[in-house]
Amino acid sequence: MRTIETRFADMQRRRPMVSTLLNFGAAVKGGKFKPRMVSYWFNRLVEKDDFEGTPRREILKHVNALSGSRPVGRDVKFRVRRAKVIKATEGAGVG
């Protein structure tokens, strides 16, 4: 799997007149990157002028959806199930 940085560099080279935000979105699309990695590279690769006036959190939520990764943090509602412990009876399966 190629890194976000490599995919972004390829997009920038192929589409130099397009904003860094759009190229970043195209780079992560379908890559199933972890939200933490998307956020890390977003901060380093996307120019702040490209998303001025739009909350960063909203953009990252959308970019993570493009990536196809599972949401984490406040947007996730899940329930942890306790693992059932099954005791082996004497003589069952032991040989």
N, CA, C and O atoms as CSV, one atom per row, in Angstrom:
chain,resi,resn,atom,element,x,y,z
A,1,MET,N,N,0.841,-1.172,0.000
A,1,MET,CA,C,0.000,0.000,0.000
A,1,MET,C,C,0.891,1.241,0.000
A,1,MET,O,O,1.832,1.347,0.787
A,2,ARG,N,N,0.585,2.153,-0.874
A,2,ARG,CA,C,1.359,3.392,-0.956
A,2,ARG,C,C,0.921,4.357,0.132
A,2,ARG,O,O,-0.230,4.343,0.568
A,3,THR,N,N,1.842,5.185,0.557
A,3,THR,CA,C,1.521,6.135,1.612
A,3,THR,C,C,0.698,7.291,1.057
A,3,THR,O,O,0.631,7.509,-0.153
A,4,ILE,N,N,0.077,8.018,1.968
A,4,ILE,CA,C,-0.705,9.187,1.581
A,4,ILE,C,C,0.201,10.207,0.910
A,4,ILE,O,O,-0.180,10.830,-0.081
A,5,GLU,N,N,1.399,10.373,1.451
A,5,GLU,CA,C,2.337,11.356,0.901
A,5,GLU,C,C,2.692,11.041,-0.552
A,5,GLU,O,O,2.739,11.942,-1.389
A,6,THR,N,N,2.938,9.780,-0.848
A,6,THR,CA,C,3.288,9.368,-2.211
A,6,THR,C,C,2.112,9.564,-3.160
A,6,THR,O,O,2.276,10.072,-4.269
A,7,ARG,N,N,0.937,9.160,-2.722
A,7,ARG,CA,C,-0.257,9.323,-3.556
A,7,ARG,C,C,-0.545,10.804,-3.805
A,7,ARG,O,O,-0.928,11.190,-4.909
A,8,PHE,N,N,-0.357,11.635,-2.766
A,8,PHE,CA,C,-0.575,13.073,-2.898
A,8,PHE,C,C,0.421,13.683,-3.886
A,8,PHE,O,O,0.041,14.506,-4.719
A,9,ALA,N,N,1.691,13.284,-3.798
A,9,ALA,CA,C,2.716,13.802,-4.714
A,9,ALA,C,C,2.372,13.449,-6.161
A,9,ALA,O,O,2.571,14.264,-7.063
A,10,ASP,N,N,1.858,12.242,-6.384
A,10,ASP,CA,C,1.449,11.842,-7.734
A,10,ASP,C,C,0.299,12.718,-8.238
A,10,ASP,O,O,0.290,13.135,-9.396
A,11,MET,N,N,-0.663,12.989,-7.365
A,11,MET,CA,C,-1.791,13.850,-7.746
A,11,MET,C,C,-1.324,15.264,-8.063
A,11,MET,O,O,-1.776,15.867,-9.037
A,12,GLN,N,N,-0.428,15.789,-7.252
A,12,GLN,CA,C,0.085,17.143,-7.478
A,12,GLN,C,C,0.834,17.226,-8.813
A,12,GLN,O,O,0.750,18.227,-9.523
A,13,ARG,N,N,1.558,16.169,-9.134
A,13,ARG,CA,C,2.316,16.157,-10.388
A,13,ARG,C,C,1.375,16.064,-11.595
A,13,ARG,O,O,1.596,16.723,-12.611
A,14,ARG,N,N,0.324,15.242,-11.477
A,14,ARG,CA,C,-0.614,15.074,-12.591
A,14,ARG,C,C,-1.577,16.241,-12.742
A,14,ARG,O,O,-2.005,16.560,-13.851
A,15,ARG,N,N,-1.923,16.888,-11.606
A,15,ARG,CA,C,-2.907,17.975,-11.635
A,15,ARG,C,C,-2.361,19.202,-10.893
A,15,ARG,O,O,-2.824,19.511,-9.795
A,16,PRO,N,N,-1.394,19.895,-11.473
A,16,PRO,CA,C,-0.741,21.005,-10.761
A,16,PRO,C,C,-1.628,22.227,-10.548
A,16,PRO,O,O,-1.360,23.017,-9.642
A,17,MET,N,N,-2.661,22.406,-11.342
A,17,MET,CA,C,-3.506,23.597,-11.225
A,17,MET,C,C,-4.678,23.407,-10.248
A,17,MET,O,O,-5.465,24.330,-10.042
A,18,VAL,N,N,-4.794,22.228,-9.653
A,18,VAL,CA,C,-5.881,21.926,-8.723
A,18,VAL,C,C,-5.389,22.192,-7.300
A,18,VAL,O,O,-4.208,22.012,-7.003
A,19,SER,N,N,-6.300,22.621,-6.422
A,19,SER,CA,C,-5.911,22.956,-5.046
A,19,SER,C,C,-5.380,21.730,-4.305
A,19,SER,O,O,-5.688,20.589,-4.650
A,20,THR,N,N,-4.578,21.996,-3.283
A,20,THR,CA,C,-4.010,20.903,-2.496
A,20,THR,C,C,-5.101,20.131,-1.754
A,20,THR,O,O,-4.959,18.931,-1.523
A,21,LEU,N,N,-6.172,20.800,-1.386
A,21,LEU,CA,C,-7.272,20.126,-0.688
A,21,LEU,C,C,-7.942,19.085,-1.588
A,21,LEU,O,O,-8.205,17.963,-1.155
A,22,LEU,N,N,-8.215,19.455,-2.830
A,22,LEU,CA,C,-8.843,18.507,-3.761
A,22,LEU,C,C,-7.900,17.356,-4.103
A,22,LEU,O,O,-8.330,16.207,-4.208
A,23,ASN,N,N,-6.626,17.662,-4.276
A,23,ASN,CA,C,-5.657,16.602,-4.559
A,23,ASN,C,C,-5.502,15.664,-3.363
A,23,ASN,O,O,-5.333,14.457,-3.534
A,24,PHE,N,N,-5.558,16.216,-2.162
A,24,PHE,CA,C,-5.473,15.381,-0.963
A,24,PHE,C,C,-6.678,14.443,-0.886
A,24,PHE,O,O,-6.529,13.259,-0.585
A,25,GLY,N,N,-7.861,14.972,-1.156
A,25,GLY,CA,C,-9.063,14.140,-1.158
A,25,GLY,C,C,-8.968,13.015,-2.173
A,25,GLY,O,O,-9.359,11.882,-1.892
A,26,ALA,N,N,-8.448,13.329,-3.354
A,26,ALA,CA,C,-8.284,12.301,-4.386
A,26,ALA,C,C,-7.226,11.276,-3.975
A,26,ALA,O,O,-7.335,10.098,-4.314
A,27,ALA,N,N,-6.210,11.724,-3.247
A,27,ALA,CA,C,-5.131,10.824,-2.834
A,27,ALA,C,C,-5.597,9.802,-1.794
A,27,ALA,O,O,-5.159,8.652,-1.819
A,28,VAL,N,N,-6.469,10.207,-0.896
A,28,VAL,CA,C,-6.908,9.282,0.157
A,28,VAL,C,C,-8.146,8.479,-0.227
A,28,VAL,O,O,-8.500,7.530,0.472
A,29,LYS,N,N,-8.801,8.836,-1.307
A,29,LYS,CA,C,-10.056,8.187,-1.688
A,29,LYS,C,C,-9.870,6.680,-1.858
A,29,LYS,O,O,-9.044,6.225,-2.649
A,30,GLY,N,N,-10.652,5.922,-1.099
A,30,GLY,CA,C,-10.633,4.468,-1.201
A,30,GLY,C,C,-9.420,3.792,-0.597
A,30,GLY,O,O,-9.268,2.579,-0.735
A,31,GLY,N,N,-8.548,4.539,0.069
A,31,GLY,CA,C,-7.318,3.963,0.604
A,31,GLY,C,C,-7.451,3.283,1.951
A,31,GLY,O,O,-6.526,2.597,2.386
A,32,LYS,N,N,-8.589,3.458,2.627
A,32,LYS,CA,C,-8.839,2.881,3.948
A,32,LYS,C,C,-7.724,3.214,4.939
A,32,LYS,O,O,-7.249,2.350,5.676
A,33,PHE,N,N,-7.320,4.476,4.939
A,33,PHE,CA,C,-6.299,4.932,5.868
A,33,PHE,C,C,-6.925,5.200,7.226
A,33,PHE,O,O,-8.102,5.548,7.311
A,34,LYS,N,N,-6.153,5.041,8.274
A,34,LYS,CA,C,-6.633,5.334,9.617
A,34,LYS,C,C,-6.840,6.837,9.747
A,34,LYS,O,O,-6.061,7.623,9.208
A,35,PRO,N,N,-7.889,7.238,10.463
A,35,PRO,CA,C,-8.162,8.673,10.628
A,35,PRO,C,C,-6.990,9.454,11.205
A,35,PRO,O,O,-6.792,10.621,10.865
A,36,ARG,N,N,-6.221,8.825,12.065
A,36,ARG,CA,C,-5.055,9.498,12.643
A,36,ARG,C,C,-4.023,9.834,11.571
A,36,ARG,O,O,-3.437,10.917,11.587
A,37,MET,N,N,-3.800,8.910,10.643
A,37,MET,CA,C,-2.843,9.158,9.562
A,37,MET,C,C,-3.370,10.216,8.598
A,37,MET,O,O,-2.606,11.048,8.108
A,38,VAL,N,N,-4.664,10.186,8.327
A,38,VAL,CA,C,-5.261,11.192,7.444
A,38,VAL,C,C,-5.083,12.572,8.054
A,38,VAL,O,O,-4.714,13.519,7.359
A,39,SER,N,N,-5.342,12.690,9.341
A,39,SER,CA,C,-5.197,13.973,10.026
A,39,SER,C,C,-3.744,14.438,10.019
A,39,SER,O,O,-3.463,15.611,9.776
A,40,TYR,N,N,-2.827,13.519,10.284
A,40,TYR,CA,C,-1.395,13.839,10.303
A,40,TYR,C,C,-0.947,14.415,8.965
A,40,TYR,O,O,-0.321,15.474,8.920
A,41,TRP,N,N,-1.269,13.716,7.871
A,41,TRP,CA,C,-0.826,14.170,6.555
A,41,TRP,C,C,-1.625,15.369,6.060
A,41,TRP,O,O,-1.107,16.179,5.292
A,42,PHE,N,N,-2.861,15.490,6.483
A,42,PHE,CA,C,-3.657,16.662,6.124
A,42,PHE,C,C,-2.969,17.927,6.634
A,42,PHE,O,O,-2.854,18.914,5.908
A,43,ASN,N,N,-2.517,17.891,7.879
A,43,ASN,CA,C,-1.848,19.053,8.473
A,43,ASN,C,C,-0.554,19.413,7.758
A,43,ASN,O,O,-0.173,20.583,7.739
A,44,ARG,N,N,0.119,18.454,7.180
A,44,ARG,CA,C,1.406,18.706,6.540
A,44,ARG,C,C,1.317,19.012,5.043
A,44,ARG,O,O,2.181,19.696,4.495
A,45,LEU,N,N,0.285,18.511,4.392
A,45,LEU,CA,C,0.238,18.628,2.936
A,45,LEU,C,C,-0.742,19.673,2.401
A,45,LEU,O,O,-0.505,20.250,1.341
A,46,VAL,N,N,-1.821,19.918,3.109
A,46,VAL,CA,C,-2.854,20.826,2.602
A,46,VAL,C,C,-2.583,22.251,3.076
A,46,VAL,O,O,-2.370,22.499,4.262
A,47,GLU,N,N,-2.597,23.180,2.123
A,47,GLU,CA,C,-2.381,24.587,2.460
A,47,GLU,C,C,-3.605,25.142,3.176
A,47,GLU,O,O,-4.739,24.830,2.814
A,48,LYS,N,N,-3.372,25.966,4.194
A,48,LYS,CA,C,-4.480,26.510,4.990
A,48,LYS,C,C,-5.377,27.427,4.173
A,48,LYS,O,O,-6.563,27.556,4.477
A,49,ASP,N,N,-4.841,28.061,3.152
A,49,ASP,CA,C,-5.650,28.945,2.310
A,49,ASP,C,C,-6.718,28.177,1.535
A,49,ASP,O,O,-7.733,28.750,1.139
A,50,ASP,N,N,-6.491,26.885,1.319
A,50,ASP,CA,C,-7.429,26.086,0.530
A,50,ASP,C,C,-8.724,25.768,1.272
A,50,ASP,O,O,-9.741,25.479,0.640
A,51,PHE,N,N,-8.700,25.818,2.601
A,51,PHE,CA,C,-9.926,25.513,3.343
A,51,PHE,C,C,-10.303,26.621,4.323
A,51,PHE,O,O,-10.971,26.374,5.328
A,52,GLU,N,N,-9.878,27.818,4.026
A,52,GLU,CA,C,-10.192,28.961,4.871
A,52,GLU,C,C,-11.707,29.171,4.931
A,52,GLU,O,O,-12.385,29.178,3.903
A,53,GLY,N,N,-12.223,29.341,6.145
A,53,GLY,CA,C,-13.650,29.575,6.319
A,53,GLY,C,C,-14.463,28.321,6.579
A,53,GLY,O,O,-15.642,28.414,6.922
A,54,THR,N,N,-13.865,27.162,6.424
A,54,THR,CA,C,-14.549,25.899,6.684
A,54,THR,C,C,-13.879,25.232,7.883
A,54,THR,O,O,-12.652,25.148,7.929
A,55,PRO,N,N,-14.661,24.759,8.852
A,55,PRO,CA,C,-14.051,24.113,10.020
A,55,PRO,C,C,-13.230,22.886,9.629
A,55,PRO,O,O,-13.683,22.036,8.863
A,56,ARG,N,N,-12.027,22.814,10.163
A,56,ARG,CA,C,-11.107,21.718,9.869
A,56,ARG,C,C,-11.736,20.363,10.217
A,56,ARG,O,O,-11.553,19.388,9.488
A,57,ARG,N,N,-12.470,20.304,11.324
A,57,ARG,CA,C,-13.088,19.048,11.758
A,57,ARG,C,C,-14.064,18.516,10.708
A,57,ARG,O,O,-14.114,17.312,10.455
A,58,GLU,N,N,-14.836,19.413,10.100
A,58,GLU,CA,C,-15.800,19.001,9.073
A,58,GLU,C,C,-15.086,18.467,7.836
A,58,GLU,O,O,-15.517,17.482,7.237
A,59,ILE,N,N,-14.006,19.118,7.464
A,59,ILE,CA,C,-13.240,18.658,6.298
A,59,ILE,C,C,-12.637,17.289,6.577
A,59,ILE,O,O,-12.697,16.400,5.728
A,60,LEU,N,N,-12.056,17.110,7.759
A,60,LEU,CA,C,-11.455,15.819,8.090
A,60,LEU,C,C,-12.501,14.709,8.151
A,60,LEU,O,O,-12.222,13.574,7.766
A,61,LYS,N,N,-13.682,15.022,8.624
A,61,LYS,CA,C,-14.754,14.024,8.659
A,61,LYS,C,C,-15.087,13.569,7.236
A,61,LYS,O,O,-15.275,12.379,6.984
A,62,HIS,N,N,-15.157,14.523,6.318
A,62,HIS,CA,C,-15.459,14.198,4.923
A,62,HIS,C,C,-14.314,13.414,4.272
A,62,HIS,O,O,-14.551,12.438,3.561
A,63,VAL,N,N,-13.084,13.843,4.517
A,63,VAL,CA,C,-11.929,13.165,3.918
A,63,VAL,C,C,-11.816,11.742,4.458
A,63,VAL,O,O,-11.478,10.827,3.707
A,64,ASN,N,N,-12.090,11.541,5.741
A,64,ASN,CA,C,-12.075,10.186,6.299
A,64,ASN,C,C,-13.160,9.322,5.672
A,64,ASN,O,O,-12.959,8.126,5.460
A,65,ALA,N,N,-14.299,9.917,5.377
A,65,ALA,CA,C,-15.360,9.168,4.692
A,65,ALA,C,C,-14.910,8.777,3.285
A,65,ALA,O,O,-15.208,7.677,2.821
A,66,LEU,N,N,-14.198,9.671,2.611
A,66,LEU,CA,C,-13.664,9.348,1.281
A,66,LEU,C,C,-12.680,8.187,1.357
A,66,LEU,O,O,-12.643,7.328,0.476
A,67,SER,N,N,-11.893,8.178,2.413
A,67,SER,CA,C,-10.889,7.143,2.585
A,67,SER,C,C,-11.520,5.769,2.784
A,67,SER,O,O,-10.930,4.748,2.432
A,68,GLY,N,N,-12.708,5.754,3.343
A,68,GLY,CA,C,-13.365,4.472,3.577
A,68,GLY,C,C,-12.987,3.857,4.904
A,68,GLY,O,O,-13.292,2.691,5.157
A,69,SER,N,N,-12.326,4.623,5.757
A,69,SER,CA,C,-11.946,4.103,7.062
A,69,SER,C,C,-13.123,4.188,8.017
A,69,SER,O,O,-14.077,4.930,7.784
A,70,ARG,N,N,-13.044,3.427,9.084
A,70,ARG,CA,C,-14.096,3.455,10.089
A,70,ARG,C,C,-13.965,4.718,10.916
A,70,ARG,O,O,-12.847,5.114,11.246
A,71,PRO,N,N,-15.069,5.367,11.263
A,71,PRO,CA,C,-15.002,6.576,12.079
A,71,PRO,C,C,-14.561,6.263,13.501
A,71,PRO,O,O,-14.842,5.185,14.025
A,72,VAL,N,N,-13.870,7.212,14.121
A,72,VAL,CA,C,-13.439,7.058,15.508
A,72,VAL,C,C,-13.767,8.323,16.273
A,72,VAL,O,O,-14.092,9.354,15.683
A,73,GLY,N,N,-13.680,8.237,17.576
A,73,GLY,CA,C,-13.890,9.422,18.392
A,73,GLY,C,C,-15.345,9.656,18.724
A,73,GLY,O,O,-16.090,8.709,18.976
A,74,ARG,N,N,-15.749,10.902,18.725
A,74,ARG,CA,C,-17.092,11.293,19.134
A,74,ARG,C,C,-18.176,10.784,18.185
A,74,ARG,O,O,-19.330,10.644,18.588
A,75,ASP,N,N,-17.825,10.512,16.955
A,75,ASP,CA,C,-18.822,10.116,15.969
A,75,ASP,C,C,-19.192,8.638,16.041
A,75,ASP,O,O,-20.096,8.184,15.339
A,76,VAL,N,N,-18.497,7.897,16.886
A,76,VAL,CA,C,-18.722,6.457,16.939
A,76,VAL,C,C,-19.550,6.099,18.167
A,76,VAL,O,O,-19.286,6.556,19.279
A,77,LYS,N,N,-20.542,5.281,17.934
A,77,LYS,CA,C,-21.317,4.737,19.046
A,77,LYS,C,C,-21.225,3.223,18.919
A,77,LYS,O,O,-21.698,2.634,17.947
A,78,PHE,N,N,-20.621,2.622,19.896
A,78,PHE,CA,C,-20.487,1.177,19.832
A,78,PHE,C,C,-20.639,0.589,21.229
A,78,PHE,O,O,-20.554,1.296,22.234
A,79,ARG,N,N,-20.860,-0.686,21.267
A,79,ARG,CA,C,-21.014,-1.395,22.526
A,79,ARG,C,C,-19.997,-2.524,22.573
A,79,ARG,O,O,-19.875,-3.313,21.636
A,80,VAL,N,N,-19.285,-2.582,23.659
A,80,VAL,CA,C,-18.295,-3.641,23.823
A,80,VAL,C,C,-18.980,-4.815,24.506
A,80,VAL,O,O,-19.609,-4.661,25.553
A,81,ARG,N,N,-18.853,-5.958,23.914
A,81,ARG,CA,C,-19.443,-7.168,24.487
A,81,ARG,C,C,-18.386,-7.904,25.294
A,81,ARG,O,O,-17.220,-7.985,24.909
A,82,ARG,N,N,-18.820,-8.423,26.399
A,82,ARG,CA,C,-17.899,-9.214,27.204
A,82,ARG,C,C,-17.708,-10.574,26.544
A,82,ARG,O,O,-18.650,-11.173,26.024
A,83,ALA,N,N,-16.500,-11.030,26.577
A,83,ALA,CA,C,-16.210,-12.347,26.016
A,83,ALA,C,C,-16.736,-13.413,26.968
A,83,ALA,O,O,-16.547,-13.327,28.181
A,84,LYS,N,N,-17.377,-14.388,26.420
A,84,LYS,CA,C,-17.888,-15.487,27.242
A,84,LYS,C,C,-16.774,-16.508,27.437
A,84,LYS,O,O,-16.110,-16.933,26.491
A,85,VAL,N,N,-16.602,-16.873,28.664
A,85,VAL,CA,C,-15.589,-17.874,28.983
A,85,VAL,C,C,-16.281,-19.221,29.077
A,85,VAL,O,O,-17.199,-19.411,29.875
A,86,ILE,N,N,-15.836,-20.135,28.264
A,86,ILE,CA,C,-16.418,-21.474,28.246
A,86,ILE,C,C,-15.425,-22.423,28.901
A,86,ILE,O,O,-14.292,-22.586,28.449
A,87,LYS,N,N,-15.883,-23.034,29.967
A,87,LYS,CA,C,-15.017,-23.969,30.681
A,87,LYS,C,C,-15.080,-25.329,29.995
A,87,LYS,O,O,-16.151,-25.841,29.669
A,88,ALA,N,N,-13.922,-25.879,29.795
A,88,ALA,CA,C,-13.859,-27.210,29.193
A,88,ALA,C,C,-14.207,-28.242,30.257
A,88,ALA,O,O,-13.694,-28.201,31.375
A,89,THR,N,N,-15.078,-29.157,29.893
A,89,THR,CA,C,-15.420,-30.225,30.835
A,89,THR,C,C,-14.341,-31.284,30.774
A,89,THR,O,O,-13.633,-31.427,29.777
A,90,GLU,N,N,-14.236,-32.013,31.851
A,90,GLU,CA,C,-13.194,-33.039,31.909
A,90,GLU,C,C,-13.426,-34.095,30.841
A,90,GLU,O,O,-14.538,-34.597,30.677
A,91,GLY,N,N,-12.395,-34.414,30.138
A,91,GLY,CA,C,-12.457,-35.465,29.144
A,91,GLY,C,C,-12.997,-35.026,27.795
A,91,GLY,O,O,-12.893,-35.780,26.828
A,92,ALA,N,N,-13.576,-33.818,27.694
A,92,ALA,CA,C,-14.138,-33.358,26.423
A,92,ALA,C,C,-13.033,-32.724,25.588
A,92,ALA,O,O,-12.493,-31.682,25.958
A,93,GLY,N,N,-12.708,-33.328,24.504
A,93,GLY,CA,C,-11.730,-32.774,23.574
A,93,GLY,C,C,-10.286,-32.937,24.012
A,93,GLY,O,O,-9.378,-32.477,23.319
A,94,VAL,N,N,-10.059,-33.568,25.121
A,94,VAL,CA,C,-8.689,-33.762,25.592
A,94,VAL,C,C,-8.331,-35.215,25.345
A,94,VAL,O,O,-9.054,-36.113,25.775
A,95,GLY,N,N,-7.247,-35.451,24.674
A,95,GLY,CA,C,-6.959,-36.834,24.348
A,95,GLY,C,C,-5.602,-37.211,24.443
A,95,GLY,O,O,-5.263,-38.366,24.186
